[in-house]
Amino acid sequence: MLGMICIDVDGTLIGQGNRVRDDVWAALEGARAQGVRLVLCSGRPAFGNALDYARRLDPDGWHVFQNGASIVRADTGESLSTPLPAGVLPELLARARGGGALLEVYTDRTYGFTEADPHGYGPAHAALLGVPYAPRAPEELDGAVVRVQWVVPVAQEQAVLDTPHPGLDLHPSSSPPMPDVSFISATTAGTSKGSAVTRVAQAYGLSLDRVMMVGDAANDVTALRVVGHPVAMGNADEVAREAARYQVGHVDAGGLAEAVALALKL
């Protein structure tokens, strides 16, 4: 039996209905009862639905948010954050405002976004995150900024990825409830789900060969590559499948429950 299972949210824990299947919760709760640490490993921030998922998965454990920029304890709120490099944010805000693109800016506990939202993604994304849609300028945020995120049509994803972001790493992802949208996170270079999973395993005294990561998208690849047991969902992108050793069923068919069963046999 493995010691830790890391679980992506969009496309892994939740599918098109933006909910977790009952059989998936049952499998996860069974693994936790046997002593397996369950770690949410998401691009989402540590508030709203993602924090609720983390608290249900492992209420006194560490969880990975914001593609590794935030590592947060579900019970105490203690955070091991990696802020963006100094001077990066003003340039990104100017780029977003000059080009009329939606750029979200995150601290550990809240977020703001630029005024331009040409495709009207803001309200839908707030609903997906499980928070009220409350426009707030990035300059009004309290606390250190740990991540920014471009929210663009899928057709514009490659153009964003091709644009230089000095000092940052980009993590493209998607969500089944918003299938036509690309969410492209930017974190400090070297900060990723893979680096965060490594830190959490160390905190629990576990070697990475006793860790499973279950994911479906490009932003999961760094974590899939560092663990001993990488699992791709049946709906996974090609890049995630290539990084995995195992493949399970589609998220909407309960593939995550299959991964949990595998972890208990290894």
Residue pairs with C-beta under 8 A, 6 or more apart in sequence:
1 34
1 36
1 263
1 264
1 265
1 266
2 36
2 210
2 211
2 212
2 229
2 263
2 264
2 266
3 35
3 36
3 37
3 204
3 206
3 210
3 211
4 36
4 37
4 38
4 39
4 200
4 201
4 204
4 206
4 210
4 211
4 212
5 31
5 36
5 37
5 38
5 39
5 211
5 212
5 213
5 214
5 259
5 260
5 263
6 39
6 40
6 41
6 64
6 193
6 197
6 200
6 211
6 212
6 213
6 214
6 223
6 227
7 13
7 28
7 38
7 39
7 40
7 41
7 57
7 214
7 256
8 41
8 42
8 213
8 214
8 215
8 216
8 217
8 220
9 40
9 42
9 43
9 44
9 50
9 53
10 42
10 43
10 44
10 173
10 174
10 175
10 176
10 177
10 216
10 217
11 174
11 175
11 176
11 215
11 216
11 217
11 233
11 235
11 236
11 251
12 214
12 215
12 216
12 220
12 233
12 251
12 255
12 256
13 20
13 24
13 40
13 53
13 251
13 256
14 20
14 176
14 177
14 251
15 21
15 176
15 235
15 250
15 251
15 252
16 176
16 177
16 179
16 252
17 177
17 252
18 128
18 176
18 177
20 53
21 254
21 257
23 254
23 257
24 254
24 256
24 257
24 260
25 56
26 257
27 256
27 257
27 260
27 261
28 38
28 57
28 256
28 260
30 260
30 264
31 38
31 260
31 263
31 264
32 38
32 57
32 58
34 264
36 263
36 264
37 58
37 61
37 204
37 206
38 57
38 58
38 61
39 57
39 58
39 61
39 62
39 63
39 64
39 197
39 200
40 50
40 53
40 54
40 57
40 58
40 63
40 64
40 65
41 63
41 64
41 193
41 196
41 197
41 213
41 215
41 220
41 223
42 50
42 53
42 63
42 64
42 65
42 66
42 67
43 65
43 66
43 67
43 149
43 171
43 173
43 183
43 185
43 219
44 50
44 65
44 66
44 129
45 65
45 66
45 70
45 106
45 108
45 109
45 111
45 129
45 147
46 54
46 63
46 65
46 66
46 70
46 72
46 79
46 108
46 109
47 109
47 110
47 129
47 131
48 129
48 130
48 131
49 128
49 129
49 130
50 65
50 129
50 130
51 72
51 74
52 130
54 61
54 63
54 65
54 72
54 74
55 74
55 75
57 63
58 74
59 74
59 75
60 73
60 74
60 75
61 73
61 74
62 71
62 72
62 73
62 74
62 200
62 203
62 204
63 71
63 72
63 73
63 74
64 70
64 71
64 193
64 196
64 197
64 200
65 71
65 72
66 106
66 146
66 147
66 185
66 187
67 147
67 171
67 173
67 185
67 187
67 191
67 192
67 193
67 219
68 82
68 187
68 191
68 192
68 193
68 194
68 195
68 196
68 197
68 222
69 81
69 82
69 106
69 146
69 147
69 187
69 188
69 191
70 79
70 80
70 81
70 108
70 146
70 147
71 79
71 80
71 81
71 196
71 199
71 200
72 78
72 79
72 80
72 108
73 79
79 108
80 199
81 108
81 144
81 146
82 146
82 187
82 188
82 191
83 144
83 145
83 146
83 188
84 144
84 145
84 146
84 147
84 148
84 168
84 186
84 187
84 188
85 167
85 168
85 188
88 166
88 167
88 168
89 105
89 138
89 145
89 148
92 103
92 148
92 165
92 186
93 103
93 105
93 114
93 138
95 101
95 103
96 102
96 103
96 114
96 116
96 150
97 114
97 115
97 116
100 116
100 118
101 114
101 116
101 118
101 150
101 152
102 113
102 114
102 116
102 117
102 118
102 119
102 121
102 122
102 150
102 151
102 152
103 113
103 114
103 138
103 148
103 149
103 150
103 151
104 111
104 112
104 113
104 125
104 148
104 149
104 150
104 151
105 111
105 112
105 113
105 138
105 141
105 145
105 147
105 148
106 145
106 146
106 147
106 148
106 149
107 141
107 142
107 143
107 144
107 145
107 146
108 143
108 144
108 146
109 143
110 136
110 141
110 142
110 143
111 136
111 141
112 135
112 136
112 137
112 138
112 139
112 140
112 141
113 122
113 135
113 136
113 138
114 138
115 135
115 137
119 152
119 153
119 181
121 151
121 178
121 181
122 133
122 135
122 151
123 133
124 178
125 151
125 178
125 181
126 132
126 133
126 134
127 133
128 175
128 177
128 178
138 145
146 187
147 185
147 186
147 187
148 185
148 186
149 183
149 184
149 185
149 186
150 160
150 182
150 183
150 184
150 186
151 181
151 182
151 183
151 184
152 160
152 181
152 182
152 184
153 180
153 181
153 182
154 174
154 180
154 181
154 182
156 182
157 172
157 182
157 184
160 170
160 182
160 184
161 170
161 172
161 184
165 186
167 188
167 189
168 186
168 187
168 188
168 189
169 186
169 187
169 188
169 189
169 190
169 191
169 192
170 184
170 185
170 186
171 184
171 185
171 186
171 187
171 192
171 193
171 218
171 219
172 182
172 183
172 184
172 185
172 217
172 218
172 219
173 182
173 183
173 184
173 185
173 217
173 218
173 219
174 181
174 182
174 183
174 217
175 181
175 183
176 235
176 251
176 252
185 219
192 219
192 222
192 223
193 213
193 215
193 219
193 220
193 222
193 223
194 221
194 222
194 223
194 224
194 225
194 226
195 222
196 223
197 208
197 211
197 213
197 223
197 226
197 227
198 208
198 226
201 207
201 208
201 210
201 211
207 228
208 226
208 227
208 228
209 228
210 228
211 227
211 228
211 229
212 227
212 228
212 229
212 230
212 231
212 259
212 262
212 263
212 266
213 220
213 223
213 224
213 226
213 227
213 229
213 230
213 231
214 231
214 232
214 233
214 248
214 256
214 259
215 221
215 223
215 224
215 231
215 232
215 233
215 236
215 240
216 232
216 233
216 235
216 236
216 237
216 240
216 251
217 236
217 237
217 239
217 240
218 237
218 239
218 240
220 240
220 243
221 239
221 240
221 243
223 230
224 230
224 231
224 232
224 240
224 243
224 244
225 243
229 245
229 246
229 262
229 263
229 266
230 243
230 244
230 245
230 246
231 244
231 245
231 246
231 247
231 248
231 259
231 262
232 240
232 241
232 243
232 244
232 246
232 247
232 248
233 240
233 247
233 248
233 249
233 250
233 251
233 255
233 256
234 247
234 248
234 249
234 250
234 251
234 253
234 255
235 250
235 251
235 252
235 255
236 244
236 247
241 247
246 259
246 262
248 255
248 256
248 258
248 259
248 262
249 255
249 258
